[in-house]
Amino acid sequence: MAAGRKKKRNGYAIFMCVYIVIVLVLVGVGLTWLWGYAVAYEDSQPTNTMDSVVAELNKTFWNDDMAATIAAMPHEAQTDEECAEIIKSMIGSGVSYKRSGSTDTTVTYNLVCDTGVFGSVTLVEDTASGTKYKGLYPWKLESESFDFTGLYSSVEVTIPKSYSVSVNGYTLGDKYITEDNIHYDILEDYYEDYSGLPVKATYKFDDIIGIIEPVITDPNGNEVTIDPDKDDSQFLVPCSDAETTALDGFVQRFAERYEGYKSGTIDPTYGMNRLSGYLQSGTELYNRLELMKDGLDWSHVTNYVLHSVTLNSVISFGGGNYLCDFTTHITSDSPNGHHDDTLNYKIIVKDISGNLSDMRVVSLDSY
């Protein structure tokens, strides 16, 4: 009896051992399958592939698709290499991604940097790689595209037509002019009467990747900076001492003849003959002064005295053309009493000779 019970206990122990082994094997197989499924599931997440794509971009900040995109964009004032450096600088603080759409077999992400979205990546399930778990395929890069049009900026400047403007060494020609023949603000009153005044033009250049400041040069090739708070007098050429001296003498003689003629204290014909040698014939000023002769016969001015002529300023605007500002001080007597007048004038003077030996007034305004 005792031997029978012992034999029975041994059989039960063997059974339990076999049972436990089988259970452990099944648990091991199950855990192995579950671990493999977990790994496969993790590998089937598209974010893993995107992490790899973005990590590669964050290493070099450049790839062949970016280069092809830049090459296809208009950037005539910049080289591909210069544009590449701008792109690298733009995304240099780091690239991230954001899911933008999906289909049954693809997922699309936007590539993002500090300045915003600059490209997209499309991933597709890699069904060719095979899987032990239904539907759990890894993802691979199907396509990527880049859009750097958001980096485009424009340059727009208004400068004298005699000046030039360049962008990164590229000089802007007439095809970039958006507005031409713009009047100088300080000469606005003279354009109707005189065609030789300088004008300005507005240049605009759109195809700049990044930000590039334009370089403006004057007719002598000197780089200049335009002050937006100043009027157009900043574009006018300062006169030399020789020019100023010659114009001062001219203004003194012109003013003496002009004020004398206008006073009516001398014979009008004689006065106009003296003055005409200082006037540009055919101008509105010349014709107007010629018509004054008949009226001057009725003048009642007596005791006319020109005390002084002061040249306040003289500005050259090129081509032998000058703007002179001067003041006269006059006293006179008439039936209405004694007069003490200070008169201000602006005249445009043209150097006919080219060496300041023969100059003529083409317009005159009082203020």
C-alpha positions as CSV (number, residue, x, y, z in Angstrom):
1,M,0.0,0.0,0.0
2,A,2.8,2.4,1.0
3,A,4.7,1.6,-2.2
4,G,1.6,2.3,-4.2
5,R,1.0,5.6,-2.6
6,K,4.7,6.6,-3.2
7,K,4.5,5.6,-6.8
8,K,1.4,7.7,-7.2
9,R,3.0,10.8,-5.7
10,N,6.0,10.5,-8.0
11,G,3.8,10.4,-11.1
12,Y,1.9,13.5,-9.9
13,A,5.2,15.3,-9.4
14,I,6.4,14.4,-12.8
15,F,3.1,15.6,-14.3
16,M,3.3,18.9,-12.5
17,C,6.9,19.4,-13.7
18,V,5.9,18.7,-17.3
19,Y,2.9,21.0,-16.9
20,I,5.0,23.8,-15.5
21,V,7.6,23.4,-18.3
22,I,4.8,23.5,-20.9
23,V,3.3,26.6,-19.2
24,L,6.7,28.4,-19.1
25,V,7.3,27.5,-22.7
26,L,3.9,28.9,-23.7
27,V,4.4,32.0,-21.6
28,G,7.9,32.5,-23.1
29,V,6.5,32.0,-26.6
30,G,3.6,34.4,-25.8
31,L,6.0,37.0,-24.4
32,T,8.3,36.7,-27.3
33,W,5.4,37.2,-29.7
34,L,4.1,40.1,-27.7
35,W,7.5,41.7,-27.6
36,G,7.9,41.2,-31.3
37,Y,4.4,42.7,-31.9
38,A,5.3,45.7,-29.7
39,V,8.5,46.2,-31.6
40,A,6.7,45.8,-34.9
41,Y,4.0,48.2,-33.8
42,E,6.5,50.7,-32.8
43,D,8.3,50.3,-36.1
44,S,5.0,50.8,-37.9
45,Q,4.6,54.3,-36.5
46,P,5.4,56.9,-39.2
47,T,6.9,59.2,-36.5
48,N,9.9,57.0,-36.2
49,T,10.7,57.5,-39.9
50,M,10.1,61.2,-39.6
51,D,12.4,61.4,-36.6
52,S,15.1,59.9,-38.8
53,V,14.4,62.3,-41.7
54,V,14.4,65.4,-39.4
55,A,17.5,64.2,-37.6
56,E,19.4,64.0,-40.9
57,L,18.2,67.5,-41.8
58,N,19.3,68.8,-38.5
59,K,22.8,67.5,-39.1
60,T,23.5,69.2,-42.5
61,F,20.6,71.6,-42.9
62,W,20.8,70.8,-46.6
63,N,20.1,68.1,-49.1
64,D,19.8,67.5,-52.9
65,D,16.1,68.3,-53.0
66,M,16.7,71.6,-51.4
67,A,19.5,72.4,-53.9
68,A,17.1,71.5,-56.8
69,T,14.4,73.7,-55.3
70,I,16.8,76.7,-55.1
71,A,18.1,76.1,-58.6
72,A,14.5,76.3,-60.0
73,M,13.8,79.6,-58.2
74,P,14.6,82.9,-59.9
75,H,17.5,84.6,-58.0
76,E,19.5,86.4,-60.7
77,A,21.2,88.6,-58.1
78,Q,22.4,85.7,-56.0
79,T,24.4,82.5,-56.6
80,D,23.0,79.1,-55.6
81,E,25.7,78.9,-53.0
82,E,24.7,82.3,-51.4
83,C,21.1,81.1,-51.4
84,A,22.1,77.8,-49.8
85,E,23.8,79.7,-46.9
86,I,20.6,81.7,-46.4
87,I,18.5,78.5,-46.2
88,K,21.0,76.9,-43.8
89,S,20.8,80.0,-41.6
90,M,17.0,80.0,-41.7
91,I,16.7,76.4,-40.5
92,G,19.8,76.4,-38.4
93,S,17.9,76.8,-35.1
94,G,16.3,73.4,-35.7
95,V,13.7,71.6,-37.9
96,S,10.6,70.0,-36.5
97,Y,7.5,68.5,-38.2
98,K,3.8,68.5,-37.9
99,R,1.3,66.0,-39.4
100,S,-0.8,67.6,-42.2
101,G,-2.7,64.8,-43.8
102,S,-2.9,61.0,-44.6
103,T,-4.5,58.3,-46.8
104,D,-4.8,54.6,-46.2
105,T,-1.2,54.1,-47.2
106,T,0.5,57.5,-46.9
107,V,1.1,60.1,-44.3
108,T,2.2,63.7,-45.0
109,Y,4.1,66.0,-42.6
110,N,5.0,69.7,-42.9
111,L,8.6,70.6,-42.1
112,V,8.7,73.6,-39.8
113,C,11.4,76.0,-38.7
114,D,11.4,79.3,-36.8
115,T,10.1,81.2,-39.8
116,G,7.2,78.8,-40.5
117,V,6.5,75.9,-42.9
118,F,9.2,75.5,-45.5
119,G,8.5,72.0,-46.9
120,S,6.6,68.7,-46.7
121,V,7.5,65.0,-46.5
122,T,5.3,62.1,-47.6
123,L,5.8,58.6,-46.1
124,V,4.4,55.4,-47.6
125,E,4.0,51.9,-46.0
126,D,6.9,49.7,-47.0
127,T,4.9,46.6,-47.8
128,A,7.9,45.1,-49.6
129,S,9.8,44.7,-46.3
130,G,7.4,42.0,-45.1
131,T,6.1,41.6,-41.6
132,K,5.0,38.7,-39.3
133,Y,2.1,40.9,-38.0
134,K,-0.7,41.7,-40.3
135,G,-0.9,45.4,-41.2
136,L,2.2,46.4,-39.2
137,Y,4.5,47.6,-42.0
138,P,7.3,50.1,-41.4
139,W,7.3,53.4,-43.3
140,K,9.7,54.8,-45.8
141,L,10.3,58.1,-47.5
142,E,8.2,58.5,-50.7
143,S,8.9,62.1,-51.5
144,E,9.9,65.4,-50.1
145,S,9.4,68.9,-51.4
146,F,10.5,72.4,-50.3
147,D,8.9,75.8,-50.7
148,F,11.2,78.7,-50.0
149,T,9.0,81.4,-51.7
150,G,8.3,82.7,-48.3
151,L,11.9,83.9,-48.1
152,Y,11.5,86.2,-51.1
153,S,11.8,89.9,-50.4
154,S,11.8,93.0,-52.5
155,V,13.9,96.1,-52.9
156,E,12.3,99.4,-53.9
157,V,14.1,102.7,-54.0
158,T,13.5,106.1,-55.6
159,I,16.7,107.8,-56.7
160,P,17.8,110.4,-59.3
161,K,18.0,109.0,-62.8
162,S,21.7,109.8,-62.9
163,Y,22.3,107.5,-59.9
164,S,22.5,103.7,-60.1
165,V,21.3,101.0,-57.7
166,S,22.6,97.4,-57.4
167,V,21.6,94.4,-55.4
168,N,24.4,92.1,-54.3
169,G,26.5,93.5,-57.2
170,Y,23.7,93.1,-59.7
171,T,22.9,96.6,-61.3
172,L,19.2,97.2,-61.9
173,G,18.5,98.4,-65.4
174,D,15.6,100.2,-67.0
175,K,13.4,97.0,-66.9
176,Y,13.2,97.4,-63.1
177,I,11.9,100.9,-63.3
178,T,8.3,101.0,-62.0
179,E,7.9,104.8,-62.1
180,D,9.9,107.3,-64.2
181,N,10.3,111.0,-64.5
182,I,9.5,111.8,-60.9
183,H,10.0,115.5,-60.1
184,Y,12.3,116.7,-57.4
185,D,10.1,118.1,-54.6
186,I,12.1,121.3,-54.2
187,L,12.1,122.0,-58.0
188,E,8.4,121.3,-58.5
189,D,7.5,124.8,-59.5
190,Y,10.0,124.9,-62.3
191,Y,9.2,121.8,-64.4
192,E,6.5,123.5,-66.4
193,D,8.8,126.2,-67.6
194,Y,12.0,124.4,-68.0
195,S,12.7,120.9,-69.5
196,G,16.3,120.5,-68.3
197,L,15.6,119.7,-64.7
198,P,16.7,116.5,-63.1
199,V,14.2,113.7,-62.4
200,K,14.0,110.6,-60.4
201,A,13.0,107.0,-61.0
202,T,11.7,104.2,-58.8
203,Y,13.4,100.8,-59.1
204,K,11.9,97.6,-57.8
205,F,13.5,94.2,-57.7
206,D,11.5,91.2,-56.4
207,D,13.5,88.1,-56.7
208,I,15.7,88.3,-53.6
209,I,16.0,85.3,-51.3
210,G,16.4,86.6,-47.8
211,I,17.2,90.2,-47.0
212,I,19.8,92.2,-49.0
213,E,20.2,96.0,-48.7
214,P,20.6,97.8,-52.0
215,V,23.7,99.8,-52.8
216,I,23.2,103.3,-54.3
217,T,25.9,105.2,-56.1
218,D,26.1,108.7,-57.5
219,P,27.3,109.6,-61.0
220,N,30.9,109.6,-59.8
221,G,30.6,106.0,-58.4
222,N,30.5,107.1,-54.8
223,E,28.2,105.1,-52.5
224,V,25.5,107.2,-51.0
225,T,22.8,106.8,-48.3
226,I,19.4,108.3,-48.8
227,D,18.0,110.0,-45.7
228,P,14.2,109.6,-45.8
229,D,13.7,112.6,-43.4
230,K,15.4,115.0,-45.9
231,D,13.9,116.6,-49.0
232,D,15.4,116.2,-52.5
233,S,18.0,118.8,-51.9
234,Q,20.2,115.9,-50.7
235,F,20.5,114.8,-54.3
236,L,21.7,118.2,-55.6
237,V,25.4,118.7,-56.2
238,P,27.2,121.3,-54.0
239,C,28.8,124.0,-56.0
240,S,32.5,124.6,-56.0
241,D,34.0,127.9,-54.8
242,A,34.7,128.9,-58.4
243,E,31.1,128.3,-59.4
244,T,29.7,130.1,-56.4
245,T,31.9,133.1,-57.0
246,A,31.0,133.3,-60.7
247,L,27.3,132.9,-59.9
248,D,27.4,135.5,-57.2
249,G,28.8,138.0,-59.7
250,F,26.2,137.1,-62.2
251,V,23.4,137.4,-59.7
252,Q,24.6,140.9,-58.6
253,R,24.6,142.1,-62.2
254,F,21.3,140.5,-63.1
255,A,19.5,141.8,-60.0
256,E,20.8,145.4,-60.6
257,R,19.4,145.3,-64.2
258,Y,16.2,143.4,-63.2
259,E,15.2,145.7,-60.3
260,G,16.2,148.8,-62.3
261,Y,14.0,147.8,-65.2
262,K,11.1,146.8,-63.0
263,S,11.2,150.1,-61.1
264,G,10.3,152.1,-64.2
265,T,12.9,154.8,-63.4
266,I,14.8,154.3,-66.6
267,D,13.7,154.1,-70.3
268,P,11.9,150.7,-70.7
269,T,13.6,150.0,-74.0
270,Y,17.0,150.8,-72.7
271,G,16.3,148.8,-69.5
272,M,15.1,145.7,-71.5
273,N,18.2,145.9,-73.7
274,R,20.5,145.9,-70.7
275,L,18.5,143.0,-69.1
276,S,18.1,140.8,-72.2
277,G,21.7,139.8,-72.3
278,Y,21.1,138.0,-69.0
279,L,17.9,136.2,-70.1
280,Q,17.4,133.0,-72.1
281,S,15.4,134.2,-75.1
282,G,12.1,132.4,-75.9
283,T,11.4,131.6,-72.3
284,E,8.2,132.6,-70.5
285,L,10.2,134.9,-68.3
286,Y,11.8,136.7,-71.3
287,N,8.4,137.2,-73.0
288,R,6.7,138.4,-69.8
289,L,9.4,141.0,-69.2
290,E,9.2,142.1,-72.8
291,L,5.5,142.7,-72.4
292,M,6.1,144.9,-69.3
293,K,7.7,147.7,-71.4
294,D,4.4,149.5,-72.2
295,G,3.2,149.5,-68.6
296,L,6.5,150.8,-67.3
297,D,5.9,154.1,-69.1
298,W,3.2,154.8,-66.5
299,S,5.4,154.2,-63.5
300,H,5.5,157.0,-60.9
301,V,8.4,155.6,-58.9
302,T,11.2,158.1,-58.1
303,N,14.3,158.1,-56.0
304,Y,14.8,154.3,-56.6
305,V,17.9,152.9,-54.8
306,L,19.2,149.3,-54.8
307,H,21.1,149.0,-51.6
308,S,22.2,145.3,-51.7
309,V,22.0,142.0,-53.4
310,T,22.7,138.9,-51.2
311,L,23.2,135.5,-52.7
312,N,21.6,133.2,-50.1
313,S,22.4,129.8,-51.7
314,V,23.3,128.2,-55.0
315,I,22.7,124.6,-56.0
316,S,23.9,122.8,-59.1
317,F,21.6,120.1,-60.5
318,G,23.9,119.1,-63.3
319,G,24.3,119.9,-67.0
320,G,25.4,123.5,-66.2
321,N,22.0,124.3,-64.5
322,Y,21.9,126.1,-61.2
323,L,19.3,127.2,-58.7
324,C,20.1,130.5,-57.1
325,D,18.3,132.0,-54.1
326,F,19.0,135.8,-53.5
327,T,17.6,138.8,-51.7
328,T,17.5,142.4,-52.7
329,H,17.1,145.5,-50.5
330,I,15.4,148.5,-52.2
331,T,14.1,151.9,-51.2
332,S,12.0,154.1,-53.4
333,D,9.5,156.9,-53.4
334,S,6.2,157.1,-55.1
335,P,3.0,159.2,-54.7
336,N,2.0,156.6,-52.1
337,G,5.0,157.5,-50.0
338,H,8.4,156.1,-49.1
339,H,9.0,152.3,-49.5
340,D,11.6,150.1,-47.9
341,D,11.4,146.6,-49.5
342,T,13.3,143.4,-49.0
343,L,12.5,141.0,-51.9
344,N,13.4,137.3,-52.2
345,Y,13.9,135.5,-55.5
346,K,14.7,132.1,-56.9
347,I,16.1,131.9,-60.4
348,I,17.3,129.0,-62.6
349,V,20.5,129.9,-64.4
350,K,21.9,128.0,-67.3
351,D,25.6,128.1,-68.2
352,I,25.5,128.5,-71.9
353,S,29.3,128.6,-72.4
354,G,30.1,125.6,-70.3
355,N,32.8,127.6,-68.5
356,L,30.7,130.1,-66.5
357,S,31.6,132.9,-68.9
358,D,28.1,133.2,-70.5
359,M,25.1,132.5,-68.3
360,R,21.4,133.1,-68.7
361,V,18.3,133.2,-66.4
362,V,15.6,130.8,-67.7
363,S,13.0,131.3,-64.9
364,L,12.4,133.6,-61.9
365,D,10.0,133.3,-58.9
366,S,9.6,135.6,-56.0
367,Y,8.6,134.4,-52.5
